Amino acid sequence: MKRRKQLSIVCFSAVLFFLWSSCGNESDESGKKYDPSKPVQITDIEPMEGGFATKVFISGSNFGTDKSKIKVYFGETQATVVNSSGEHLYVYSPKQDDGERNISVVVEKDSVVYEKQKFKYTVNFVVRTISGKKGTGEFKGGKLSEAEFHNPSTLTADKNGNVFLSHWRVPYSFVRINEEEDIAELILPGSSSDSKFALGAPTVDANGVVSAISDNGSVYFSFDPNEGWTPRERSIFADNTYTRSTAHSIAAHPVTGMLYTRYYRSGQIIRIDPTTREATLEAETVASADSYLVFDPVNDNLLYIAFDNIHCIGVYNLDTKEYRVFAGAAGQSGWIDGPLKEARFNRPSQMIVAPNGNLYVADRANHCIREIVLPDENGDGGMVRTIIGKGGVSGYQDGNPDDALFNNPRGVAVLPDGTMYIADWENNVIRKLTQE
């Protein structure tokens, strides 16, 4: 009954507002203007649950009919006001993450918060293929609709909408993808045989410079936007404090700009000065484990480490020099959502920090994308959940969480607006994940 009531109200409101928009002046003349001597009041809101761009009908009084003077907020985010009759507002809910938000109305200098109930956000993720074709066997650049990939591996993105791809196999190379420009282009041509050009998970520093370490761990490449993304090969000058081996990730410290990588065989975390390229030992962690690195969005001295072949997420503290398992359990694979310690992963690969402050990880052998909700300052509330893909089920299908399928997704990147890109390794495609 409630669902039917909500639908009828929304449909009725749409008709009302069509009439109001056609004869707004008549409403003003009938006494529905905003009166600053009277309070703005909210008596009812329908519906109280939805996602981005849900049509919401707010009943009350003294809203006025000039929508340019009316602001509606869901939490701290402003909504789109479609129209007002003075007693009824018709708005679209703004884009936000899931959770509950107070709805408030502001008219000129007057404001009111609806205290009876909070609006509950239910976010629905949808994935679409933007480039590549399943079954292809080598890279082909050009327009996104024409581009082809062979084992697209890991990604990063800058604030200008550029997505950078470490491309494996034929050929090992580095690719810039831009949807607005409709292009996938090689910026490091690479080689089909030289693994020096097989680059690990890339990173972007505070100045927009992209860096990616070679598979052999002896060099990294940098790509500066001020140089038109011209590739620069950078030798890493080692001291005698660590043992070099394979590396599959690099992370730029968000404040100092120092680069951090971790070697597979020794488990040693290495700090690289991008100016001198001198490398020194930072810490020792689990040996013989592949890994992917990213810094905490709030505490930039916390370095998260996704361990591919021991199926857990670790964290290293640059201040205290302490390492511990953060999510999952070392050596225990599986697919379980829930509290951090109870969650299980299966070959977690690249991680990123989203604008909402949480971590997202390509859970490779589970064929899905997981979200890690970070705990609060008291250490409470940390959770792992699957946002799209079916745990343990491989395939290739675009769509919503009930339909979408991946095949060994290995890389993830995110734009400032929350749009996520996924390198679907075995399907040889680049996917785009949005909230609706």
N, C-alpha and C positions, 0 to 999 in steps of 0.2 A: 504493500500500500504506500509506504513512504517513498519508494522508488517512483511509483506512478505519480505521486503528488509532486515530486521534484520536477519530473519531466513536464507535467502540465503547467507548473509555475513558470519554468523557463520558457516554454513555448508561448504562454500567455504574455510574459514580459517582453518577448521579442516583438509581438504584435503591438503592444502598448508603446514601445519605444519607437517603432516605425511611425506611429501616429504622432508621438511627441516631437520627433525630429521634423515632421512635416508641418507642425503647427505650434512650434515652441513659443511664439509670441503670445498665442492665446493663453498658454499656461501662465505666463508672466502676468497677464492681465487678470487672471482668475485668482490671484493672491498666493501663488506658489513661489514667489521670489524668496531668496534667503533674507531672514530678518536677524540682524546682529544683536537685537535685544532679547532674542529667544535662544535657547540651547539647541544644538544639533543632537538628535536622538536616533538610535538604532533599536528597532523592536524585533526584527527577525531577519535571518539570512538563510537562503536556500540556493544550492545545496551546501553542506558543510564538509564536503570531501570531494577531491578531484585532483587533476594534474595541471600541467601548463595549459593556459588558454581555456580553462573551464568557464562556462557562462555562469555568473553568480548574480543573484537577485537580492538586493538589500532593501528592506522596508524600514521606514522611520518617518522623520519629519524634519523640516527646515533645512533640507539639502540645497534648495534653490534649483533653478533650471539652467544655469550657466555652467556647463560642464568644465569650462576652462578654469573655473574657480574652485573646482572640487578635486580633491586628491584622496585616493583610497589606497591603503597599505595592507599588505599581507606580511605581518612581521615588520621588517624594515624595508621591504621591497615594494615599490610603487606598482599598482595595477593600472590597466587601461580602462578608463571610464568611457563607456559607449554613449550613454545618455542619462538624463535625469528628468523626472516629472515633478521634483520637489519632495515627493513622499516615497519615491522608488528610484533606486540606482541600478543600472545594468552595467556590469563590469566583466572584464576577462582577468582571471587569476594570472599573476606573473610567473615566470619560470623560476623554480626553486627545487632544492633537493627535498626528499621525503621528510616528514616530520610534521609538527603542529605549529600553526601561526595564529596570533591574534589578528583580527581584522579591525582596522580603524578608518574613520572618515574624517577628513580635514576640509573645512569650508572657510576660506579666508583665514581668520585668526582663531576660529573655533574648531575644536576637535573632540572626538568621542571614540572610545574603544568598546567593542562588543565583548562583554565579560562573560556571557552565558556559556559560550562554547568556542573552541578554537577550530580553525579550518585545518583539516587533515590532508596533507599532500600524499598522494599515491603516484609515484613516478613510474612511468612505463618506458623502458628502453627499447629502441628499435635499431637494428643493424641493417646496413645496405652496402653492397659492393660498389666502390667508386672507380676501381681500376683493376685490370688484370683479367685473366681467363683461366679457369680451372683446366689443368692438364698441359699447360705450356711448359717449355723446356729451356728457355733462355730469355734474357732481357730484351725488350723492344721499347724504345722511348717514343715520345710524341704526345698526342692528345690522350687524355685519360681513358677515353673510350677505345683507343687503339693500343695502349701500352700493354706489355706482357711482362711477367716476372717468373723467376725460377728460384723458389725458396726465399721469398722476402723474409728477412730475419727480424731486426729490431729497429726502433724508431725514436725520433725526438721531434719536437716542434718548437718554433719560436713564436713570439707575440704577433708577428705579421702574417700568420697563416701558412708559413712554409713548413712542410713536413719532410724530414730527412730519413732516408731508409738505408740501412746496411743490407746490401743485396748479396746473397750467397749463391754459390754455384756459377752458372754460366751467364755473365762472368762475375767474379768477385768484384764488387764496385760500390759506389756510394751515389745515391739518387736524391734529387730534390723534387718534391711533389707539391703542387699548388693548385687547389681547386678553382680559385678565382681566375688564375691564368690558364686553367685547363691544360696542365702540362706535367709530364714525368720526364725528367732529363738527367742524364749522367753528369755529375760534377767531378767525379773521380772515375775515369774510364776503367781502371783496374786491369784484371787479367783472368783468364779462365783456368790458369794453372798455378799462379804465384799466390800462396796463401797470405802473403804480406798484405794483400788488398782485401782479405776477408776481415772485415771490421766488426768489432763488438758493438754492444748497445751504446749509442752516442749520447752526448749531453750538450746543453746550451748554458753558457755562463751568463752573468748579469749584463754583459755588453753585447750579447747576441752571437758570440763566437761559438761555433759548433766544433766539438772534438770527438774523435772516435779512435779507440786503440786497436792496433793490429792484433790478429789472432796469436801471433808469435810473442807478443808482449814486449818487443824491443823498441817499437816506434808507435807514435800515434799521428793522426792527421788532423789538422785544424782547417776550418773553413770560415773566413771572416766576411760578413756582409759588406764591409767597406772595401773589400778587394774583389767583389763580385763572386764570392764563394770559391775563389781560386784555391785548389788544394795545396796545403803546405805539409810536407813530410817532416816530422819532428822526432829526432833520435832521443831516446830516454837515456840519460847518463846515470849509470848505476854506481852505487858504492858497494862495499863489501858486507853490508848488513842484511842482505836478503838474497833469495835464490829466485831467479827469473824463470817463469814457465808460461803456459797458455793463460790469456786473459780475455774475458768476453764482455767486459763492461768498464765504463769510466764515468765518474760523477764529479761535477764542478761544485765546490763549496759555494753556497749562495752569497757569502760575505767576502771571504778571502780570495776566492777565485782559484784556490789550489785544486789540483786534480787528484782524484783518488781512484786507484784500481786495486784489484785483488787477483793474485796468481792462483791458478788451479791446484797445482801439485803441492806447494808449500802452505797454502792457506794464508799467506802473508798479505796484509793490506799495505799498499805503498802510496806515499804522498809525493806528487810531482809538482815542482814549481814551474808554471807555464812560461815564465820569463827566462830562467836559466836552464830549464828542462832537467835539473838535477832531481834524482829520486832518492828517497830515504824510507826506511822501514817505519811504519806507523804502528802496526800491531800484528799479532799472529792469531789466527782463528782455526777453524776446522780444515785439516789438510785433505787433499784429493776430493775436492768438491767444487763444481762449477758454480758461478754466482753472478748476480746482477745487483747493482748498487743504486741507491737514491737517498738524498738527505731528507730529514724530517722537515715538514713545512713550518713548524713553530720553533722548535729547538734545533738550530742548525748544527749543533754538536752531536746529534744522533744520526748515525749512518745505518740505514736499513739494508740488509743483505738477503736476497732471495737465493736459497741454495737449491739448485736444480736437482741434483741426484741424491740429496738427503731429505728433500721434501718438506722444508720448513723455512721460516723467515727469522733471521737473526737481527740483532741490533748491537752496534758498537758505539760506545760513548767516547768521543774525542777528549773530553775533559777528564773523566775518571779512568780512562783506558780499560774499561770493563766491557766484556762481550757476554751476551746471553741469548738464548732462544726467545724470540718475541711472540711468534704465532706458529701453531702446528707443533709437531714433535719430531725431533731428529731421527731419521731412519724409518719413520712410519708414514707410508703413503696411503692415500684414500681420498674420498670426497665427502667432507662433513662441514656444514656451516655451523656457526655458533660462536661461543666465547673463544678468545684467542687460543687458549691452551687446549681446548677441545677440538678446534678446527683441524682438518686434514687437507693436505695438498698433494698433488702428483706432478712432480717436475715443475714447480713454479719458476717462471722465467722473468722477463723484464717487468719492473715495477715503475710506476710514475706517481707523482703527487697531483691530485686534481684540485681545481679552484675551491672545492668545498673543504679542503684540508685533509681529506682521506687518501689512502693509498689504493691504487688499482694494480692488479697483477694478472698477467697472462698465465693462467694455470694450464700449462701446455698439455700434459698427458690426460688431464681431465676435460680438455677441449672446451674450456669456458673462461670467462672473465670474472674475477672475484674482486670484491671491494673489502678493504680492511678499514673499518671504522676505528680510528685511534682513540685510546682511552683519554679521559679528562686529566686535569692536573693532579687528581687524587689517585689516578691509576684505575679508575672505574669505567665501565661501559665499553671496553674494547670488544669488537665483534668482527666476524668474517661472514660474508654472504655472497652468494652467486648472483650476479646481476643479469647475465645473459649466457646462453649455451646450456647444454644438458650434461651434467657431470658424468664423465666416462663414456659419453656417446659422441662419436665422430661423424662428420658429414659436411654437407655444404648447402646451407639454406639461409636466405635473408629473412628478416621479419622480427617479430617481437619475442620476448623471452620464452613463450610457449612453443615457438616454431624454429628459432634460429639455431644453426648448427655450425661448428668450426671443426677444423682438422689440424691439431697441434698449433694453435696460435702462439706465437713466440714474442711478438713485440707490441707495445702500446705507447701512444703519445696523446697529449691533450692540448687543446687550444685554450686561451684565457676564458672563452665563453662556455667551456665545459665539453665541447665537441671532442670526441675521442676517435682516434684512428687505430686500427688493429692490423698487424701483419699476420695474415693467415698462412702460415708456413707451407703446409702440405697442399692447400688449395691454390697456392700461387696467386693470391689476390690481396688487395688492400681493402679493408672494410671500414665503414664509418658508423660510429655509434652515437646516437642522439637521444635526448630525453623528450618525450611527448606526453 
